[in-house]
Amino acid sequence: MATVFSINTQIEPEKGTKMKKSFFKSITGRFLIFLLMLSMIFSTGVFAAVNSDSNESSHDTIIDTQANGDIGVQYRGHVQNKGDVPLPVGNFVTGPGELGSQGEGLRLEGLRIELTGTVPSDAGISYQVHVQNKGWMGVVENGNFAGTTGEGLRIEAIKINLTGLDGYEVYYRGHVQNKGNIPVIDDAWGWVKNGAELGTTGESLRLESIEIKIVKTETYTALGDSIAYGMSATPGSGYVNLFYNDLIGVSGNEDLTLANLAVPGYTSSQLLGQLQSDPATITTLGQAKVITVSVGGNNILAPVIATLAAAFQLDPTSPTFPTDLATALAQPGAKDVITAAMPTIQTNVTASVTQFGTDWPQIVATIKTLAPQADIVVTTLYDPISSQDPLFAVFDPAIQTINTAIKTPGAGYRVADVYTAFATYQGSEPLVNFNWYTGNLDPHPTTAGHELIYQSHLNAVVINSY
Protein backbone atom coordinates (compact mmCIF):
# COMPACT_ATOMS: atom_id res chain seq x y z
CA MET A 1 0.00 0.00 0.00
CA ALA A 2 1.24 3.51 -0.76
CA THR A 3 2.32 5.66 2.16
CA VAL A 4 -0.60 7.64 3.47
CA PHE A 5 1.09 9.64 6.20
CA SER A 6 4.43 11.24 5.50
CA ILE A 7 6.66 13.87 7.04
CA ASN A 8 9.90 14.56 5.26
CA THR A 9 12.52 14.88 8.00
CA GLN A 10 15.48 14.91 5.64
CA ILE A 11 17.21 18.29 5.40
CA GLU A 12 19.48 18.95 2.45
CA PRO A 13 23.06 19.45 3.77
CA GLU A 14 23.65 22.67 1.88
CA LYS A 15 20.67 24.36 3.53
CA GLY A 16 22.44 24.34 6.89
CA THR A 17 21.27 24.95 10.41
CA LYS A 18 19.12 27.97 9.52
CA MET A 19 17.00 25.87 7.19
CA LYS A 20 16.69 23.18 9.85
CA LYS A 21 15.39 25.69 12.38
CA SER A 22 12.95 26.99 9.81
CA PHE A 23 11.76 23.46 9.17
CA PHE A 24 11.00 22.91 12.83
CA LYS A 25 9.13 26.19 12.97
CA SER A 26 7.00 25.36 9.95
CA ILE A 27 6.39 21.64 10.44
CA THR A 28 7.53 20.14 13.72
CA GLY A 29 6.82 23.29 15.69
CA ARG A 30 3.29 23.51 14.41
CA PHE A 31 2.86 19.78 14.83
CA LEU A 32 3.91 20.14 18.46
CA ILE A 33 1.38 22.91 19.12
CA PHE A 34 -1.27 21.01 17.18
CA LEU A 35 -0.77 17.86 19.25
CA LEU A 36 -0.71 19.85 22.49
CA MET A 37 -4.14 21.26 21.74
CA LEU A 38 -5.49 17.98 20.40
CA SER A 39 -4.42 16.19 23.56
CA MET A 40 -6.56 18.55 25.62
CA ILE A 41 -9.51 18.46 23.23
CA PHE A 42 -9.70 14.82 22.23
CA SER A 43 -7.65 12.39 24.23
CA THR A 44 -10.27 11.59 26.85
CA GLY A 45 -12.87 10.75 24.25
CA VAL A 46 -10.44 8.91 21.99
CA PHE A 47 -9.08 6.66 24.69
CA ALA A 48 -12.45 6.09 26.31
CA ALA A 49 -13.34 4.50 23.02
CA VAL A 50 -9.98 2.96 22.09
CA ASN A 51 -9.51 1.18 25.39
CA SER A 52 -12.97 -0.39 25.50
CA ASP A 53 -13.25 -3.64 23.60
CA SER A 54 -16.98 -3.17 23.27
CA ASN A 55 -19.94 -1.26 24.64
CA GLU A 56 -21.03 -1.98 28.20
CA SER A 57 -24.06 -3.87 27.02
CA SER A 58 -22.21 -6.03 24.53
CA HIS A 59 -22.31 -9.07 26.82
CA ASP A 60 -26.04 -8.82 27.52
CA THR A 61 -28.24 -11.61 26.25
CA ILE A 62 -29.99 -10.63 23.03
CA ILE A 63 -33.67 -11.58 23.16
CA ASP A 64 -35.25 -11.79 19.73
CA THR A 65 -38.61 -10.06 20.03
CA GLN A 66 -38.57 -8.68 16.51
CA ALA A 67 -41.65 -9.54 14.50
CA ASN A 68 -41.09 -11.24 11.16
CA GLY A 69 -44.03 -9.57 9.43
CA ASP A 70 -46.56 -6.79 9.82
CA ILE A 71 -48.40 -6.67 13.12
CA GLY A 72 -51.96 -5.37 13.43
CA VAL A 73 -54.69 -5.15 16.04
CA GLN A 74 -58.36 -6.00 16.30
CA TYR A 75 -60.89 -5.40 19.06
CA ARG A 76 -64.53 -5.77 20.04
CA GLY A 77 -66.58 -4.52 22.98
CA HIS A 78 -69.81 -3.98 24.88
CA VAL A 79 -71.73 -0.72 24.46
CA GLN A 80 -74.71 0.64 26.43
CA ASN A 81 -78.06 -0.28 24.80
CA LYS A 82 -76.28 -2.12 21.96
CA GLY A 83 -74.62 -5.00 23.72
CA ASP A 84 -71.75 -6.77 22.03
CA VAL A 85 -70.35 -4.91 19.03
CA PRO A 86 -69.63 -5.19 16.17
CA LEU A 87 -72.28 -7.49 14.80
CA PRO A 88 -72.58 -10.32 14.19
CA VAL A 89 -71.40 -11.18 17.71
CA GLY A 90 -67.83 -12.43 17.70
CA ASN A 91 -66.64 -10.18 14.91
CA PHE A 92 -63.86 -7.64 15.43
CA VAL A 93 -63.16 -4.08 14.40
CA THR A 94 -59.83 -3.97 12.57
CA GLY A 95 -57.59 -1.19 13.81
CA PRO A 96 -57.67 1.75 13.50
CA GLY A 97 -61.45 1.49 13.01
CA GLU A 98 -63.81 2.93 15.61
CA LEU A 99 -65.27 0.81 18.39
CA GLY A 100 -68.25 2.51 20.07
CA SER A 101 -70.15 5.59 18.97
CA GLN A 102 -70.10 9.38 18.84
CA GLY A 103 -73.08 11.69 19.26
CA GLU A 104 -75.34 8.99 20.73
CA GLY A 105 -74.55 9.49 24.42
CA LEU A 106 -73.68 5.81 24.88
CA ARG A 107 -71.00 4.53 27.20
CA LEU A 108 -68.37 1.96 26.33
CA GLU A 109 -68.61 -0.68 29.07
CA GLY A 110 -66.03 -3.29 28.15
CA LEU A 111 -63.68 -4.49 25.41
CA ARG A 112 -61.27 -7.16 24.21
CA ILE A 113 -58.07 -6.37 22.27
CA GLU A 114 -55.74 -8.75 20.47
CA LEU A 115 -52.84 -8.57 18.02
CA THR A 116 -52.98 -9.94 14.50
CA GLY A 117 -50.30 -11.01 12.07
CA THR A 118 -47.09 -12.91 12.72
CA VAL A 119 -46.80 -12.32 16.44
CA PRO A 120 -43.75 -13.69 18.32
CA SER A 121 -44.68 -16.31 20.90
CA ASP A 122 -43.69 -14.15 23.87
CA ALA A 123 -45.29 -10.95 22.55
CA GLY A 124 -48.71 -9.56 23.31
CA ILE A 125 -50.91 -6.59 24.09
CA SER A 126 -52.03 -5.65 27.61
CA TYR A 127 -54.67 -3.16 28.69
CA GLN A 128 -56.24 -1.73 31.81
CA VAL A 129 -59.51 0.21 32.22
CA HIS A 130 -60.78 2.70 34.79
CA VAL A 131 -64.44 1.91 35.50
CA GLN A 132 -67.14 3.96 37.23
CA ASN A 133 -67.35 3.11 40.97
CA LYS A 134 -64.51 0.57 40.64
CA GLY A 135 -61.47 2.62 39.69
CA TRP A 136 -58.54 1.00 37.87
CA MET A 137 -59.23 -2.67 37.31
CA GLY A 138 -56.56 -5.32 36.87
CA VAL A 139 -54.40 -5.54 33.76
CA VAL A 140 -55.61 -8.09 31.19
CA GLU A 141 -54.07 -9.11 27.90
CA ASN A 142 -54.43 -10.79 24.51
CA GLY A 143 -58.18 -10.82 23.96
CA ASN A 144 -59.34 -11.19 27.56
CA PHE A 145 -62.26 -9.02 28.64
CA ALA A 146 -61.67 -5.71 30.45
CA GLY A 147 -64.59 -3.80 31.98
CA THR A 148 -68.09 -4.93 32.91
CA THR A 149 -71.37 -6.09 31.40
CA GLY A 150 -74.84 -5.91 32.91
CA GLU A 151 -73.84 -3.44 35.61
CA GLY A 152 -74.51 -0.17 33.77
CA LEU A 153 -70.99 1.12 34.47
CA ARG A 154 -68.98 3.27 32.12
CA ILE A 155 -65.34 2.93 31.17
CA GLU A 156 -63.77 6.30 31.92
CA ALA A 157 -60.14 5.76 30.87
CA ILE A 158 -57.84 3.14 29.40
CA LYS A 159 -54.12 2.35 29.15
CA ILE A 160 -52.72 0.02 26.47
CA ASN A 161 -49.24 -1.47 26.17
CA LEU A 162 -47.33 -3.87 23.94
CA THR A 163 -45.25 -6.54 25.66
CA GLY A 164 -42.19 -8.33 24.28
CA LEU A 165 -42.51 -6.77 20.84
CA ASP A 166 -39.57 -4.71 19.62
CA GLY A 167 -40.02 -2.48 16.64
CA TYR A 168 -43.69 -1.61 17.18
CA GLU A 169 -45.75 0.84 19.22
CA VAL A 170 -49.44 0.96 20.07
CA TYR A 171 -51.31 4.22 19.40
CA TYR A 172 -54.87 4.96 20.53
CA ARG A 173 -57.38 7.81 20.73
CA GLY A 174 -61.04 8.21 21.63
CA HIS A 175 -64.21 10.22 22.13
CA VAL A 176 -65.18 11.35 25.64
CA GLN A 177 -68.45 12.78 26.95
CA ASN A 178 -68.42 16.63 26.98
CA LYS A 179 -64.83 16.72 25.64
CA GLY A 180 -65.19 15.24 22.20
CA ASN A 181 -62.25 13.72 20.37
CA ILE A 182 -59.13 13.31 22.52
CA PRO A 183 -56.25 13.91 22.69
CA VAL A 184 -56.00 17.25 20.92
CA ILE A 185 -52.45 17.96 19.76
CA ASP A 186 -51.58 21.13 17.86
CA ASP A 187 -55.29 21.86 17.39
CA ALA A 188 -55.88 18.48 15.76
CA TRP A 189 -57.12 15.08 16.89
CA GLY A 190 -53.96 13.22 17.84
CA TRP A 191 -52.94 9.97 19.52
CA VAL A 192 -51.52 8.76 22.83
CA LYS A 193 -49.29 5.69 22.89
CA ASN A 194 -47.56 2.96 24.87
CA GLY A 195 -49.32 2.99 28.22
CA ALA A 196 -50.40 6.62 28.35
CA GLU A 197 -53.80 7.29 29.89
CA LEU A 198 -56.65 8.00 27.48
CA GLY A 199 -59.83 9.44 29.00
CA THR A 200 -60.50 10.94 32.42
CA THR A 201 -60.61 9.95 36.06
CA GLY A 202 -62.47 11.79 38.77
CA GLU A 203 -64.71 13.66 36.31
CA SER A 204 -67.51 11.10 35.90
CA LEU A 205 -67.25 11.19 32.11
CA ARG A 206 -67.84 8.19 29.89
CA LEU A 207 -65.46 6.97 27.22
CA GLU A 208 -67.74 6.58 24.22
CA SER A 209 -65.44 5.24 21.52
CA ILE A 210 -61.85 4.21 20.86
CA GLU A 211 -59.56 3.71 17.89
CA ILE A 212 -56.34 1.66 18.13
CA LYS A 213 -53.48 1.10 15.71
CA ILE A 214 -50.12 -0.63 15.74
CA VAL A 215 -47.30 1.46 14.29
CA LYS A 216 -44.03 -0.05 13.15
CA THR A 217 -41.22 1.89 14.78
CA GLU A 218 -38.93 3.54 12.25
CA THR A 219 -35.80 5.47 13.09
CA TYR A 220 -33.20 7.71 11.58
CA THR A 221 -30.09 6.19 13.10
CA ALA A 222 -26.82 8.15 13.17
CA LEU A 223 -23.59 6.18 13.56
CA GLY A 224 -20.00 7.31 13.93
CA ASP A 225 -17.81 9.56 16.02
CA SER A 226 -17.81 13.00 17.62
CA ILE A 227 -18.84 14.79 14.42
CA ALA A 228 -22.03 12.74 14.16
CA TYR A 229 -22.42 13.19 17.91
CA GLY A 230 -22.60 16.94 17.27
CA MET A 231 -19.49 18.09 19.10
CA SER A 232 -18.73 21.83 18.82
CA ALA A 233 -22.08 22.69 17.20
CA THR A 234 -24.68 24.85 18.88
CA PRO A 235 -26.98 22.42 20.76
CA GLY A 236 -29.59 21.09 18.36
CA SER A 237 -27.69 22.37 15.32
CA GLY A 238 -25.46 19.38 14.59
CA TYR A 239 -25.88 17.98 11.10
CA VAL A 240 -27.71 14.95 12.48
CA ASN A 241 -30.39 17.14 14.06
CA LEU A 242 -30.68 19.27 10.94
CA PHE A 243 -31.04 16.23 8.70
CA TYR A 244 -33.61 14.70 11.06
CA ASN A 245 -35.71 17.87 11.02
CA ASP A 246 -35.66 17.72 7.24
CA LEU A 247 -36.64 14.04 7.17
CA ILE A 248 -39.69 14.35 9.41
CA GLY A 249 -41.01 17.10 7.13
CA VAL A 250 -41.33 14.55 4.34
CA SER A 251 -44.67 12.80 3.95
CA GLY A 252 -44.51 9.34 5.44
CA ASN A 253 -41.78 10.24 7.93
CA GLU A 254 -43.94 12.06 10.47
CA ASP A 255 -43.43 9.35 13.12
CA LEU A 256 -39.73 8.85 12.38
CA THR A 257 -37.68 8.92 15.58
CA LEU A 258 -34.03 9.93 15.96
CA ALA A 259 -31.49 7.51 17.43
CA ASN A 260 -28.04 9.09 17.60
CA LEU A 261 -25.71 6.22 18.47
CA ALA A 262 -22.48 8.07 17.62
CA VAL A 263 -19.67 7.79 20.17
CA PRO A 264 -16.93 10.47 20.40
CA GLY A 265 -13.53 8.94 19.78
CA TYR A 266 -14.72 5.90 17.84
CA THR A 267 -12.50 4.45 15.14
CA SER A 268 -13.74 2.21 12.34
CA SER A 269 -12.90 -0.91 14.37
CA GLN A 270 -14.93 0.31 17.32
CA LEU A 271 -17.89 1.12 15.10
CA LEU A 272 -17.68 -2.37 13.62
CA GLY A 273 -17.63 -3.85 17.13
CA GLN A 274 -20.66 -1.77 18.09
CA LEU A 275 -22.56 -3.05 15.05
CA GLN A 276 -21.64 -6.65 15.70
CA SER A 277 -22.13 -6.94 19.45
CA ASP A 278 -24.15 -4.11 21.00
CA PRO A 279 -27.77 -5.27 21.49
CA ALA A 280 -29.23 -1.75 21.54
CA THR A 281 -27.52 -0.86 18.27
CA ILE A 282 -28.60 -4.12 16.64
CA THR A 283 -32.21 -3.59 17.71
CA THR A 284 -32.26 0.05 16.62
CA LEU A 285 -30.82 -0.72 13.19
CA GLY A 286 -33.57 -3.29 12.73
CA GLN A 287 -35.98 -0.37 12.91
CA ALA A 288 -33.95 2.03 10.77
CA LYS A 289 -35.42 3.68 7.73
CA VAL A 290 -32.47 6.07 7.26
CA ILE A 291 -28.88 5.59 8.47
CA THR A 292 -25.99 8.05 8.33
CA VAL A 293 -22.35 7.22 9.03
CA SER A 294 -19.43 9.53 9.84
CA VAL A 295 -16.25 7.72 10.88
CA GLY A 296 -12.55 7.60 10.05
CA GLY A 297 -11.06 10.72 11.60
CA ASN A 298 -10.00 8.88 14.74
CA ASN A 299 -8.20 6.30 12.64
CA ILE A 300 -5.75 9.12 12.03
CA LEU A 301 -5.86 10.85 15.40
CA ALA A 302 -5.89 7.88 17.81
CA PRO A 303 -2.60 6.29 16.67
CA VAL A 304 -0.88 9.69 16.74
CA ILE A 305 -1.81 10.25 20.37
CA ALA A 306 -1.20 6.60 21.31
CA THR A 307 2.30 6.73 19.82
CA LEU A 308 3.07 9.94 21.67
CA ALA A 309 1.83 8.39 24.91
CA ALA A 310 4.38 5.62 24.44
CA ALA A 311 7.11 8.07 23.40
CA PHE A 312 6.60 10.15 26.54
CA GLN A 313 6.08 7.02 28.70
CA LEU A 314 2.55 7.96 29.69
CA ASP A 315 -0.39 5.73 30.57
CA PRO A 316 -3.23 6.47 28.13
CA THR A 317 -5.72 4.74 30.45
CA SER A 318 -4.98 7.13 33.31
CA PRO A 319 -7.73 9.63 34.12
CA THR A 320 -5.03 12.31 34.19
CA PHE A 321 -3.68 11.37 30.75
CA PRO A 322 -4.86 14.54 28.93
CA THR A 323 -3.08 16.71 31.50
CA ASP A 324 -0.04 14.45 31.56
CA LEU A 325 0.33 14.56 27.78
CA ALA A 326 -0.20 18.32 27.64
CA THR A 327 2.49 18.75 30.30
CA ALA A 328 4.90 16.48 28.42
CA LEU A 329 4.36 18.27 25.13
CA ALA A 330 5.07 21.62 26.77
CA GLN A 331 8.44 20.51 28.18
CA PRO A 332 11.82 21.47 26.64
CA GLY A 333 12.96 18.67 24.40
CA ALA A 334 9.45 17.69 23.34
CA LYS A 335 10.36 18.53 19.74
CA ASP A 336 13.16 16.01 19.80
CA VAL A 337 10.87 13.31 21.21
CA ILE A 338 8.30 14.04 18.51
CA THR A 339 10.93 14.01 15.78
CA ALA A 340 12.23 10.65 17.00
CA ALA A 341 8.68 9.32 17.13
CA MET A 342 7.80 10.46 13.60
CA PRO A 343 8.67 7.17 11.85
CA THR A 344 6.55 5.23 14.37
CA ILE A 345 3.72 7.74 14.04
CA GLN A 346 3.84 7.32 10.27
CA THR A 347 3.84 3.52 10.57
CA ASN A 348 0.98 3.45 13.07
CA VAL A 349 -1.20 5.91 11.18
CA THR A 350 -0.60 4.00 7.96
CA ALA A 351 -1.62 0.78 9.74
CA SER A 352 -4.74 2.42 11.17
CA VAL A 353 -5.77 3.84 7.83
CA THR A 354 -5.15 0.43 6.26
CA GLN A 355 -7.34 -1.05 9.01
CA PHE A 356 -10.09 1.34 7.96
CA GLY A 357 -9.89 -0.19 4.49
CA THR A 358 -10.39 -3.62 6.06
CA ASP A 359 -13.15 -2.54 8.42
CA TRP A 360 -15.16 -0.48 5.98
CA PRO A 361 -16.60 -3.26 3.77
CA GLN A 362 -17.53 -5.18 6.94
CA ILE A 363 -19.21 -2.09 8.42
CA VAL A 364 -21.28 -1.62 5.28
CA ALA A 365 -22.16 -5.32 5.02
CA THR A 366 -23.21 -5.47 8.68
CA ILE A 367 -25.39 -2.38 8.38
CA LYS A 368 -27.06 -3.78 5.27
CA THR A 369 -27.69 -7.11 7.00
CA LEU A 370 -29.25 -5.44 10.04
CA ALA A 371 -31.19 -2.85 8.03
CA PRO A 372 -31.66 -4.21 4.49
CA GLN A 373 -34.33 -1.66 3.54
CA ALA A 374 -32.65 1.44 4.98
CA ASP A 375 -31.39 4.38 2.97
CA ILE A 376 -27.70 4.77 3.92
CA VAL A 377 -25.75 8.02 3.61
CA VAL A 378 -22.00 8.15 4.33
CA THR A 379 -19.84 11.26 4.75
CA THR A 380 -16.35 11.70 3.45
CA LEU A 381 -13.76 13.20 5.80
CA TYR A 382 -12.98 16.88 5.42
CA ASP A 383 -9.52 18.34 6.02
CA PRO A 384 -9.66 20.98 8.78
CA ILE A 385 -6.29 22.41 7.75
CA SER A 386 -5.82 24.90 4.92
CA SER A 387 -4.07 23.58 1.84
CA GLN A 388 -1.54 26.43 2.35
CA ASP A 389 -0.56 25.20 5.82
CA PRO A 390 2.51 22.93 6.19
CA LEU A 391 0.43 20.45 8.21
CA PHE A 392 -1.89 19.94 5.21
CA ALA A 393 0.71 17.64 3.65
CA VAL A 394 0.92 15.70 6.92
CA PHE A 395 -2.73 14.75 7.26
CA ASP A 396 -4.38 15.11 3.85
CA PRO A 397 -2.94 11.96 2.23
CA ALA A 398 -4.40 9.82 5.03
CA ILE A 399 -7.74 11.60 4.72
CA GLN A 400 -7.78 11.03 0.98
CA THR A 401 -7.01 7.33 1.41
CA ILE A 402 -9.98 6.89 3.72
CA ASN A 403 -12.21 8.91 1.39
CA THR A 404 -11.21 6.70 -1.53
CA ALA A 405 -12.43 3.66 0.42
CA ILE A 406 -15.69 5.43 1.29
CA LYS A 407 -16.25 6.43 -2.35
CA THR A 408 -16.05 2.85 -3.62
CA PRO A 409 -18.14 2.66 -6.80
CA GLY A 410 -21.22 0.46 -6.59
CA ALA A 411 -21.11 0.13 -2.79
CA GLY A 412 -24.86 0.67 -2.59
CA TYR A 413 -25.08 3.75 -0.41
CA ARG A 414 -25.16 7.48 -1.04
CA VAL A 415 -22.06 9.57 -0.41
CA ALA A 416 -22.22 13.04 1.12
CA ASP A 417 -18.98 14.49 -0.25
CA VAL A 418 -18.13 16.72 2.68
CA TYR A 419 -14.46 16.90 1.70
CA THR A 420 -15.27 18.61 -1.60
CA ALA A 421 -17.95 20.81 -0.04
CA PHE A 422 -15.47 22.13 2.54
CA ALA A 423 -12.62 22.47 0.04
CA THR A 424 -14.70 24.53 -2.40
CA TYR A 425 -16.59 26.60 0.19
CA GLN A 426 -16.76 30.29 -0.71
CA GLY A 427 -18.65 31.62 2.30
CA SER A 428 -17.36 33.98 4.97
CA GLU A 429 -18.24 31.97 8.10
CA PRO A 430 -15.54 29.50 9.19
CA LEU A 431 -16.51 25.86 8.78
CA VAL A 432 -14.14 24.54 11.44
CA ASN A 433 -12.99 25.91 14.76
CA PHE A 434 -9.33 25.37 13.80
CA ASN A 435 -7.52 28.71 13.59
CA TRP A 436 -3.81 29.23 14.24
CA TYR A 437 -4.25 32.94 14.80
CA THR A 438 -6.89 32.70 17.52
CA GLY A 439 -5.27 29.70 19.16
CA ASN A 440 -8.34 27.51 18.58
CA LEU A 441 -7.07 24.20 17.22
CA ASP A 442 -10.33 22.26 17.58
CA PRO A 443 -10.85 20.67 14.14
CA HIS A 444 -14.54 19.92 14.70
CA PRO A 445 -17.07 21.67 12.47
CA THR A 446 -18.57 24.95 13.59
CA THR A 447 -22.33 25.34 13.47
CA ALA A 448 -21.84 26.63 9.91
CA GLY A 449 -19.77 23.54 9.17
CA HIS A 450 -22.51 21.27 10.44
CA GLU A 451 -24.96 23.17 8.22
CA LEU A 452 -22.76 22.44 5.19
CA ILE A 453 -22.48 18.76 6.17
CA TYR A 454 -26.29 18.68 6.37
CA GLN A 455 -26.54 20.26 2.91
CA SER A 456 -24.10 17.63 1.66
CA HIS A 457 -26.49 14.97 2.93
CA LEU A 458 -29.30 16.54 0.92
CA ASN A 459 -27.05 16.44 -2.15
CA ALA A 460 -25.69 12.93 -1.51
CA VAL A 461 -25.50 10.61 -4.51
CA VAL A 462 -24.79 6.98 -5.24
CA ILE A 463 -21.35 6.57 -6.76
CA ASN A 464 -21.45 4.11 -9.64
CA SER A 465 -18.13 4.96 -11.27
CA TYR A 466 -15.18 7.31 -10.90
Disulfide bonds with the S-S distance in Angstrom:
none
